[in-house]
Amino acid sequence: MSNESNTLATTQPDALSLLATRFAMDPERLYNTLKNTVFKKATDDEFEALLIVANTYGLNPVLKELYAFPAKSGGIVPVVSVDGWISLCNSHPQFDGIEFEFKDDDKGNVVSCTAIIYRKDRSHPTKATEFVSECRRDTEPWKMVRRMIRHKAMIQCARIAFGFS
């Protein structure tokens, strides 16, 4: 059993090597690039988790499709950006487009956004509605409420339509 484990360990490329191969880079150089730029504060274990997410979904952290986001309990967690979600949708072979519907109150303030994703292999679209009252945060990006609620709706709809987790 241990011989088999050792054989698997030596024949299976590690997460860094997989990503480096995808980018046609030397693994050590890629490690240094990521560690000095987009994953600066990541521990080795957190760095490995970020690499696993990047490899699993084919995301590019340099293009800001994946972030090392500070966790409330300390450390960091992998977070897929809206650009990453768009990349995931566009790369899915069944993706057949997305539409958005906004609802405003009588003063013209956005209340909600519904994302509608069409798949080539389904007769009905997938819809997900997100409400500003449930999502809005007191942070800089939320000064652009329509954009942010559209992002939230798109992300939730993509999760439902494609089973991304």
Backbone as a ProteinNet text record, in pm:
[ID]
protein_1_A
[PRIMARY]
MSNESNTLATTQPDALSLLATRFAMDPERLYNTLKNTVFKKATDDEFEALLIVANTYGLNPVLKELYAFPAKSGGIVPVVSVDGWISLCNSHPQFDGIEFEFKDDDKGNVVSCTAIIYRKDRSHPTKATEFVSECRRDTEPWKMVRRMIRHKAMIQCARIAFGFS
[TERTIARY]
82	0	86.3	190.3	273.5	350.9	390.7	457.4	363.9	236	138	119.3	111.1	96.6	216.9	335.9	456.7	459.4	414.8	412.4	315.1	196.1	98.3	151.9	216.4	269.3	375.2	453.6	560.3	512.9	400.1	353.9	246.3	178.2	74	136.1	112.2	166.5	94.9	166.3	105.3	29.4	-47.7	-133.8	-54.1	60.8	143	194.3	239.8	289.6	178.7	57	-56	-83	-86.5	-112.2	3.8	125.6	243.2	242.4	202.3	193.2	90.3	-24.2	-128.8	-79.9	6.7	58.2	195.5	243.3	374.5	484.3	484.9	583.1	654	769.8	841.3	764.3	737.8	660.9	718.1	850.2	909.7	886.7	899.6	876.5	729.8	638.3	496.1	466.7	524.2	506.3	548.9	668.8	719.2	630.4	585.6	499.3	368.7	303.5	175.9	194.8	299.7	325.8	361	420.8	460.3	355.8	248.2	146.2	8.5	-64.2	-204.8	-229.5	-134.2	-152.4	-50.4	-19.9	86	76.6	-40	-53.3	-91.3	-94.6	-136.9	-29.4	-73.7	15.6	33.3	121.4	141.8	13.2	-59.5	-184.9	-290.3	-300.6	-395.6	-357.9	-230	-180.2	-220.4	-202.9	-239.7	-390.2	-472.1	-617	-652.4	-585.6	-608.5	-570.8	-460.2	-417.8	-518.7	-573.2	-672.4	-796.2	-843.7	-960.2	-927.9	-810.6	-770	-767	-712.3	-703.5	-839.9	-919.6	-1050.3	-1138.3	-1136.9	-1226.6	-1157.3	-1028	-956.1	-947.5	-934.4	-930.3	-787.9	-773.5	-642.7	-635.3	-560	-550.8	-484.5	-396.6	-330.3	-430.9	-530.9	-636.2	-748.2	-724.3	-818.8	-949.2	-939.7	-1055.4	-1070	-967.3	-964.6	-887.2	-943.7	-881	-849.2	-749.4	-721.3	-789	-907	-988.8	-970	-953.6	-937.3	-1061.4	-1040.2	-1150.7	-1179.5	-1305.4	-1345.1	-1271.5	-1243.4	-1177.6	-1025.7	-973.3	-829.6	-791.4	-676.5	-630.5	-701.8	-699.4	-765.5	-845.2	-939.3	-1017.9	-1019.2	-1028.5	-1038.4	-1176.6	-1180.3	-1305.9	-1295.6	-1394.2	-1399.6	-1461.6	-1394	-1443.8	-1553.6	-1619.5	-1722.5	-1660.9	-1538.1	-1470.7	-1449.1	-1420	-1405.9	-1537.1	-1645.7	-1778	-1816.3	-1787	-1816.6	-1734.6	-1608.3	-1523	-1579.1	-1625.1	-1683.4	-1806	-1893.8	-2014.5	-1978.3	-1892.7	-1858.7	-1783.8	-1715.8	-1642.2	-1728.4	-1846.6	-1933.9	-1997.5	-1987.9	-2037.4	-2188.3	-2265	-2410.3	-2458.6	-2368.1	-2407.3	-2461.8	-2579.4	-2644.8	-2693.2	-2626.9	-2658	-2715.5	-2713.2	-2763.3	-2833.4	-2940.4	-3014	-3034.9	-3060.6	-3085	-3213.1	-3289.3	-3408.3	-3397.3	-3409.2	-3403.5	-3543.4	-3567.1	-3690.9	-3652	-3720.4	-3695.2	-3816.9	-3793.5	-3906	-3960.6	-4063.1	-4126.3	-4036.9	-3922.7	-3827.3	-3712	-3714	-3609.6	-3489.7	-3498.5	-3390	-3406.5	-3297	-3303.5	-3338.5	-3430.7	-3475.6	-3417.5	-3416.7	-3367.6	-3319.7	-3248.4	-3205.5	-3224.7	-3281.6	-3298.7	-3206.3	-3125.6	-3041.4	-3113.2	-3108.7	-3172.5	-3065.3	-3031.9	-2930.1	-2997.2	-2959.3	-3009.4	-2902.8	-2947.9	-2860.7	-2913.2	-2823	-2860.6	-2934.2	-2908.5	-2965.5	-3090.9	-3148.8	-3269	-3374.9	-3499.4	-3608.4	-3650.2	-3613.7	-3649.8	-3523.2	-3519.7	-3402.5	-3399.7	-3283.8	-3266.6	-3270.3	-3348.4	-3360.5	-3322.9	-3256.6	-3223.9	-3236.6	-3307.8	-3328.7	-3254.7	-3183.4	-3114.5	-3170.9	-3188.5	-3247.5	-3141.4	-3144.3	-3048.7	-3055.1	-3175.3	-3190.8	-3122.2	-3101.6	-3036.3	-2887	-2841.8	-2702.7	-2615.1	-2673.6	-2594.3	-2508.1	-2384.3	-2290.1	-2237.1	-2183.6	-2128.8	-1981.6	-1958.3	-1822.6	-1817	-1696.3	-1674.4	-1744.1	-1732.9	-1796.6	-1947.9	-2011.2	-2156.8	-2204.5	-2113	-2155.6	-2213.9	-2179.3	-2236.4	-2338.5	-2454.9	-2554.1	-2603.4	-2635.5	-2687.3	-2584.8	-2461.9	-2357	-2340.4	-2334.2	-2311	-2426.7	-2550.8	-2664.2	-2675	-2633.4	-2627.9	-2525.3	-2407.2	-2304.6	-2357.2	-2422	-2474.7	-2576.1	-2666.8	-2767.9	-2703.2	-2606.4	-2539.7	-2467.8	-2398.6	-2324.3	-2418.9	-2527.4	-2621	-2689.3	-2721.9	-2784.8	-2688.5	-2563.2	-2462.5	-2445.1	-2446	-2434.2	-2547.6	-2666.9	-2784.7	-2782.2	-2757.1	-2764.5	-2658.7	-2539.1	-2428.1	-2377.2	-2430.1	-2386.5	-2249.5	-2204.5	-2075.9	-2090.6	-1985.6	-1993.3	-1876.5
-119.6	0	125.8	128.8	248.9	267	157	169.3	232.1	190.3	246.4	395.7	433.3	574.2	654.3	600.4	670.6	685.7	581.8	588.7	696.3	701	803.2	942.7	956.9	1087.7	1136.3	1045.7	1088.2	1102.2	1038.9	1047.9	1154.3	1194.9	1297.2	1435.3	1526.5	1661.2	1733.1	1817.2	1892.4	2012	2078	2188	2301.4	2334	2440.3	2402.4	2278.4	2232.8	2232.8	2194.2	2196.5	2338.2	2432.4	2571.1	2626.2	2593.5	2639.9	2586.1	2461.5	2402.8	2477.2	2509.6	2582.8	2718.8	2783.1	2914.8	2909.1	2789.3	2769.3	2841.5	2818	2881.8	2777.1	2812.9	2732.1	2740.6	2627.7	2631.2	2725.5	2727.2	2814.6	2961.9	2993.3	3132.2	3171.5	3079.6	3107.5	3125.5	3038.9	3052.2	3192.3	3233.4	3365.1	3477.9	3466.2	3569.4	3581.7	3467.9	3471.5	3515.8	3466.8	3499.2	3647.7	3707.5	3848.8	3945.2	3891.6	3979.9	3949.3	3858.4	3837.4	3754.1	3673.9	3591.2	3626.4	3753.5	3800.4	3747.2	3752.8	3720.5	3575.9	3493.8	3354.8	3270	3189	3087.5	2979.3	2883.9	2776	2696.1	2666.4	2591	2672.1	2800.7	2886.2	2899.7	2911.8	2919.9	2795	2679.8	2552.3	2547.8	2596.1	2599.6	2688.4	2801.9	2891.7	2824.9	2751.1	2679	2571.9	2503.4	2398.7	2459	2572.6	2638.7	2684.6	2745.2	2791.3	2675.1	2561.8	2445.4	2381.2	2368.8	2303.9	2375.5	2507	2584.2	2652.8	2630.1	2689.8	2841.3	2893.5	3038.5	3090.8	3217.3	3281.8	3389.8	3367.6	3467.8	3597.8	3593.2	3714.9	3805.9	3746.9	3824.8	3862.4	3840.9	3875	3796.2	3672.2	3583.5	3512.4	3519.2	3453.8	3541.5	3561.4	3645.7	3567.8	3616.2	3570.8	3672.5	3638.8	3733.3	3711.9	3818.7	3802.7	3740	3634.4	3567.6	3638.7	3634.8	3700.1	3639.8	3509.9	3441.6	3444.1	3523.3	3528.5	3446.2	3472.4	3402	3453	3372.2	3408.9	3290.7	3321.6	3218.9	3251.3	3149.8	3174.2	3230.4	3337.6	3396.2	3418.3	3367	3385.7	3523.4	3604.8	3739	3730.4	3842	3844.3	3810.3	3852.9	3816.5	3665.6	3603.7	3458.7	3388.9	3440	3380.7	3394.1	3509.6	3529.2	3431.7	3413.6	3317.9	3176.4	3138.5	3006	2986.2	3085.5	3075.1	3063.3	3154	3156.3	3031.4	2965.4	2845.1	2718.6	2729.8	2612.6	2584.7	2461.7	2432.7	2451	2449	2463.5	2607.1	2698.3	2837.8	2897.2	2961.5	3017.6	3160.3	3229.8	3370.3	3401.5	3530.8	3578.9	3712.6	3733.4	3859.8	3904.6	4033.6	4089.9	4173.8	4164.6	4247.4	4316.9	4449.9	4528	4569.8	4574.9	4631.9	4753.5	4864.5	4989.1	5025.2	5103.9	5155.9	5280.1	5342.7	5457.6	5582.1	5578	5689.7	5662.2	5546.5	5512.4	5441.3	5403.4	5329.8	5180.4	5116.1	4973.2	4895.4	4800.8	4715.4	4575.2	4526.5	4391.3	4377.2	4267.2	4231	4081	4043.3	3902.7	3870.1	3767.2	3716.6	3597.3	3589.2	3479.9	3417.6	3292.5	3221.8	3116.4	3116.4	3019.1	2913.9	2789	2676.6	2609.8	2562.8	2498.8	2367.1	2302.2	2170.4	2173.5	2291.1	2301.6	2384.4	2345.9	2417.3	2542.8	2553.7	2670.9	2734.2	2866.2	2932.6	2920.3	2942.9	2949.1	3095.6	3126.2	3263.9	3271.2	3378.9	3404.8	3554.2	3588.5	3728.3	3758.3	3869.3	3917.3	4055.2	4079.8	4203.5	4291.6	4418.8	4513.8	4512	4504.3	4507.9	4390.9	4281.3	4163.3	4156.2	4230.6	4217.2	4338	4454.6	4577.6	4581.9	4627.3	4642.1	4784.6	4826	4960.5	4958.8	4927.1	4921	5001.2	5033.7	5115.7	5061.8	4931.4	4883.2	4904.3	4906	4919.3	5061.6	5153	5286.2	5274.7	5166.7	5136.9	5024	5059.1	4961	4873.9	4932.5	4852.9	4749.2	4790.7	4698.3	4584.7	4619.4	4517.6	4419.6	4468.8	4376.5	4289.7	4343.8	4263.4	4151.6	4185.1	4083.8	3974.5	4014.5	3916.6	3823.8	3880.8	3799.8	3703.1	3752	3667.4	3550.4	3578.5	3474.1	3366.5	3407	3308.8	3229.2	3295.3	3225.6	3124.3	3163.1	3071.4	2949.3	2970.4	2857.5	2759.5	2811.7	2725.1	2659.4	2737.8	2686.6	2581.9	2597	2508.9	2422.6	2441.6	2360.9	2397.4	2521.5	2565.8	2584.5	2546.2	2565.4	2647.8
0	0	0	82.6	86.9	-43.2	-107.9	-237.7	-340.8	-335.5	-428.3	-400.3	-273.9	-237.8	-284.9	-263.3	-307.3	-459.1	-530.4	-676.3	-721.4	-661.8	-697.5	-667.6	-554.5	-515.3	-612.5	-666.1	-756.1	-900.6	-937	-1074.9	-1093.7	-989.2	-998.1	-980.6	-1074.7	-1057.3	-941.7	-872.6	-763.4	-820.5	-734.8	-778.4	-843.9	-788.6	-845.4	-984.4	-999.3	-1129.5	-1234.7	-1195	-1288.4	-1338.6	-1246	-1284.2	-1367.5	-1327.8	-1402.1	-1544.8	-1561.3	-1695.2	-1778.9	-1718.1	-1790.1	-1838.3	-1759.6	-1794.7	-1862.6	-1890	-1953.3	-1874.7	-1743.9	-1654.9	-1571.6	-1524.8	-1427.7	-1295.5	-1227.6	-1103.2	-996.6	-981.1	-879.8	-913.5	-1040.4	-1084.1	-1064.2	-1095.4	-1074.4	-925.7	-842.6	-697.6	-651.5	-692.3	-651.6	-703.4	-826.6	-885.1	-806.7	-781.2	-708.5	-563.8	-500.6	-360.1	-342.9	-443	-433.9	-489	-545.1	-602.8	-544.3	-605.1	-570.1	-444.3	-400.1	-280.6	-172.4	-157	-67.1	75.2	134.7	277	303.5	201.2	216.8	284.3	380.8	436.5	330.1	353.9	257.5	235.3	342.9	329.5	254.6	284.3	213.9	66.7	40.4	-96.7	-174.1	-110.9	-174.1	-202.9	-108.9	-129.9	-249	-260.6	-373.8	-505.7	-506.4	-626.8	-665.7	-566.2	-593.5	-658.8	-606.8	-666.2	-808.6	-827.9	-961.1	-1060.2	-1017.6	-1106.2	-1129.8	-1025.4	-1037.1	-1138.1	-1135	-1221	-1338.7	-1355.8	-1467.6	-1458.7	-1336.7	-1315.6	-1315.9	-1351.8	-1357.8	-1250.2	-1143.1	-1036.5	-1080.4	-1177.2	-1224.6	-1295.8	-1359.2	-1425	-1328.4	-1199.6	-1092.5	-1101.5	-1148.4	-1148.9	-1014.2	-931.6	-801.8	-704.8	-586.2	-484.6	-358.3	-288.1	-152	-61.3	-11.1	64.6	214.5	292	437.5	501.3	577.8	648	779.4	822	947.6	1067.2	1059.6	1171.1	1159.5	1066.3	1043.6	922.8	869.5	750.2	626.6	521.3	396.7	342.7	256.1	188.3	38.7	-46.2	-189.4	-223	-300.6	-346.3	-496.5	-568.1	-712.6	-738.6	-818.5	-850.4	-955.4	-979.2	-1083.3	-1219.1	-1243.9	-1368.4	-1377.4	-1263.9	-1260.5	-1290.3	-1232.7	-1257.8	-1404.6	-1464.3	-1606.2	-1690.6	-1654	-1723.6	-1712.4	-1593.1	-1573.1	-1661.7	-1664.2	-1747.1	-1894.8	-1941.5	-2083.3	-2129	-2038.3	-2076.3	-2067.5	-2009.9	-1999	-2135.7	-2185.3	-2320.4	-2338.5	-2229.9	-2240.6	-2220	-2188.6	-2166.4	-2295.9	-2284.4	-2402.8	-2378.6	-2286	-2265.5	-2128.5	-2096.7	-1969.1	-1990.5	-1917.1	-1918.8	-1775.2	-1758.5	-1626	-1628.5	-1521	-1503	-1367.8	-1369.2	-1245.8	-1204.9	-1075.1	-1020.6	-939.1	-963.3	-891.4	-808.1	-702.7	-626.1	-696.9	-639	-705.1	-710.8	-640.7	-646.1	-742.3	-807.6	-902.8	-842.8	-715.7	-650.6	-677.7	-711.4	-740.8	-613.8	-628.5	-518.4	-533.9	-660.9	-684.4	-828.4	-849.7	-985.1	-1000.8	-1114.1	-1147.9	-1264.3	-1246.3	-1354.8	-1415.9	-1547.1	-1620.2	-1709	-1680.2	-1758.4	-1844.4	-1972	-2067.6	-2092.4	-2091.9	-2124.6	-2250.3	-2334.5	-2460	-2437.6	-2324.1	-2299	-2210.8	-2187.2	-2104	-2174.9	-2155.8	-2222.2	-2146.7	-2019.5	-1939.1	-1881.4	-1877.2	-1820.3	-1668.4	-1611.5	-1466.9	-1426	-1321.3	-1274.6	-1127.1	-1090.1	-948.9	-924.9	-817.7	-781.5	-652.6	-652.4	-533.1	-498.2	-368.7	-320	-254.9	-288.5	-232.7	-80.9	-25.5	120.7	189.9	120.2	178.1	148.3	47.3	2.3	30.8	32.2	40	165.3	146.3	256.6	254.5	364.7	375.6	334.5	206.9	153.1	23	-17.7	-137.2	-263	-295.4	-418.4	-422.6	-305.6	-301.4	-328.5	-356.8	-402.4	-543.6	-614	-746.6	-727.1	-672.7	-629.1	-744.3	-856.4	-969.3	-1016.1	-1026.3	-1069.9	-969	-842.3	-739.8	-728.1	-735.4	-723.5	-849.5	-963.9	-1086.2	-1070.1	-1014.1	-989.9	-896.9	-788.6	-692.4	-758.3	-838.9	-905.8	-1005.8	-1081.6	-1179.8	-1112.8	-1003.7	-932.9	-880	-816.2	-760.5	-871.6	-980.7	-1092.2	-1154.2	-1169.7	-1224.8	-1135.5	-1005.1	-911.9	-931.5	-948.2	-965.8	-1103.9	-1207.8	-1345.6	-1375.5	-1318.4	-1353.8	-1239.3	-1120.5	-1007.4	-955.5	-982.6	-928.4	-778.2	-705.2	-560.1	-511.6
[MASK]
+++++++++++++++++++++++++++++++++++++++++++++++++++++++++++++++++++++++++++++++++++++++++++++++++++++++++++++++++++++++++++++++++++++++++++++++++++++++++++++++++++++

